[in-house]
């Protein structure tokens, strides 16, 4: 256990922040580390990505008319971490009890940034999609209000579908109620 975490901490300084390749690598290695039981070994990475300055490298700093080929490395990290924990039949909110307080804080900061970016209509759609994927690994109380808000008829179908997909990880009646309340405004794809 822990090889993926060791490789990631060695590789991270060599990656170009917010490039798609860096984010994909970050997501894959954090998933492997978490699936391998080494999530807590990624505390330094989490703390670095959870700092307020880390957001400047991500989608919340990208104007709406810029290239959408950038990503938030914090979102990629937490998404990978959540996917790896899912493979172990765990969730971030329960696994976090064993993590250091700085790592817990960093993960929460990243998830808060994800909720803000997912609902920010000024962010690029690709950035919002990445934020929604990250929210799938948040606690239901933190994620569901944002995901429900994304079901608005004024939200693009891609974002609504991503919100529905992310909400599948939660057993929460609010999402079902929101889908049924505006049933006539959703495309058939969103109903599935």
C-alpha positions in Angstrom: 0.0 0.0 0.0 1.1 3.5 -0.7 3.1 3.2 -3.9 0.6 5.3 -5.8 0.8 8.0 -3.1 4.6 8.0 -3.2 4.6 8.3 -7.0 2.1 11.1 -7.0 4.0 13.2 -4.4 7.1 12.8 -6.5 5.4 13.5 -9.8 3.3 16.4 -8.7 5.9 19.2 -8.7 6.8 18.2 -12.3 3.2 18.6 -13.6 1.9 21.7 -15.3 -0.8 23.0 -13.0 -4.3 23.0 -14.4 -3.4 21.2 -17.7 -5.7 18.4 -18.7 -2.8 15.9 -18.6 -1.8 17.0 -15.1 -5.4 16.7 -13.9 -5.9 13.3 -15.4 -2.6 12.1 -13.8 -3.6 13.6 -10.5 -7.0 12.0 -10.6 -5.7 8.6 -11.6 -3.0 8.4 -8.9 -5.2 9.8 -6.2 -7.8 7.1 -7.1 -5.1 4.4 -7.0 -3.8 5.6 -3.7 -7.2 5.7 -2.1 -8.2 2.3 -3.5 -4.9 1.0 -2.1 -5.7 2.3 1.4 -3.2 5.1 1.1 -5.4 8.1 1.0 -4.0 9.5 4.3 -0.5 9.5 2.7 -1.8 12.2 0.3 -2.2 14.8 3.1 0.5 17.1 1.7 -1.0 17.0 -1.8 -4.5 17.8 -0.4 -3.2 20.6 1.7 -1.4 22.2 -1.2 -4.4 21.9 -3.5 -6.8 23.1 -0.8 -5.1 26.4 -0.2 -7.1 29.4 -1.5 -4.3 30.2 -4.0 -4.8 26.9 -5.6 -8.2 28.0 -6.9 -6.4 30.6 -9.1 -5.0 27.8 -11.2 -8.5 26.3 -11.6 -11.7 27.0 -13.4 -13.0 29.7 -11.0 -10.2 31.9 -12.3 -10.8 31.2 -16.0 -13.0 33.9 -17.7 -16.0 32.7 -19.6 -14.4 33.6 -23.0 -11.1 31.7 -22.4 -10.0 28.3 -23.5 -11.8 25.5 -21.7 -8.8 23.2 -21.8 -7.9 23.9 -18.2 -9.0 22.2 -15.0 -8.9 22.6 -11.3 -6.3 20.2 -9.9 -8.1 20.1 -6.6 -11.3 18.9 -8.3 -9.3 16.2 -10.1 -7.6 15.1 -6.8 -10.9 14.9 -4.8 -12.7 13.1 -7.7 -9.9 10.5 -7.9 -9.8 10.2 -4.1 -13.6 9.7 -4.0 -13.5 7.1 -6.8 -10.8 5.2 -5.1 -12.6 5.2 -1.8 -15.8 4.1 -3.6 -13.8 1.0 -4.8 -13.2 0.3 -1.1 -16.9 0.8 -0.4 -16.1 4.0 1.5 -17.0 7.7 1.1 -14.9 10.7 1.8 -17.1 11.9 4.6 -16.6 8.7 6.6 -12.9 8.0 5.7 -12.0 11.6 6.6 -12.4 10.8 10.3 -9.0 9.0 10.1 -7.2 11.8 8.3 -5.2 14.7 9.8 -7.1 17.9 10.5 -5.2 19.8 7.8 -6.2 17.2 5.2 -9.8 17.3 6.3 -9.8 21.1 6.0 -8.2 21.0 2.6 -10.7 18.5 1.2 -13.6 20.6 2.6 -12.1 23.7 1.0 -11.9 21.9 -2.4 -15.4 20.7 -2.1 -16.7 24.2 -1.2 -14.8 25.5 -4.3 -16.5 22.8 -6.3 -20.0 23.7 -5.1 -19.3 27.4 -5.9 -17.9 26.6 -9.4 -20.7 24.2 -10.3 -23.3 26.9 -9.6 -21.3 29.7 -11.2 -22.8 30.6 -14.6 -19.7 32.6 -15.4 -17.5 29.5 -15.3 -16.9 27.5 -18.5 -19.2 24.5 -18.9 -16.2 22.1 -18.8 -15.1 23.6 -15.5 -18.6 23.3 -14.1 -18.8 19.7 -15.2 -15.5 18.9 -13.4 -16.9 20.6 -10.3 -20.1 18.6 -10.5 -18.1 15.3 -10.8 -16.2 16.4 -7.7 -19.4 17.1 -5.8 -20.5 13.5 -6.3 -18.0 12.7 -3.5 -19.1 15.4 -1.0 -21.5 14.8 1.8 -25.1 14.9 0.7 -25.8 18.0 2.8 -23.1 19.9 0.9 -23.8 18.6 -2.6 -27.6 18.1 -3.0 -28.6 21.8 -2.8 -26.2 22.7 -5.6 -27.2 19.7 -7.6 -30.9 20.5 -7.2 -30.3 24.1 -8.3 -28.6 22.7 -11.5 -31.9 21.1 -12.5 -33.2 24.5 -13.5 -34.7 24.6 -17.0 -32.2 27.5 -17.8 -29.3 25.1 -17.1 -27.8 23.3 -20.1 -28.8 19.6 -20.6 -25.1 18.5 -20.1 -25.0 20.2 -16.7 -28.4 18.8 -15.7 -27.3 15.3 -16.7 -24.1 15.6 -14.8 -26.0 16.8 -11.7 -28.4 13.8 -12.0 -25.4 11.4 -12.5 -23.6 12.9 -9.4 -26.8 12.7 -7.3 -27.0 8.9 -8.0 -24.4 8.5 -5.2 -26.8 9.8 -2.6 -30.0 8.5 -1.2 -31.7 11.8 -0.9 -35.4 12.6 -1.7 -34.7 16.2 -2.5 -33.3 15.3 -5.9 -36.2 13.1 -6.8 -38.6 15.8 -5.7 -36.8 18.4 -7.8 -36.9 16.1 -10.9 -40.6 15.4 -10.5 -41.5 19.1 -9.7 -40.2 20.3 -13.0 -40.7 17.2 -15.0 -42.2 19.0 -18.0 -39.2 21.2 -18.4 -36.6 18.4 -18.5 -35.5 16.7 -21.7 -36.2 12.9 -21.9 -32.5 12.2 -21.3 -32.7 14.0 -17.9 -35.7 11.9 -16.9 -33.7 8.7 -17.2 
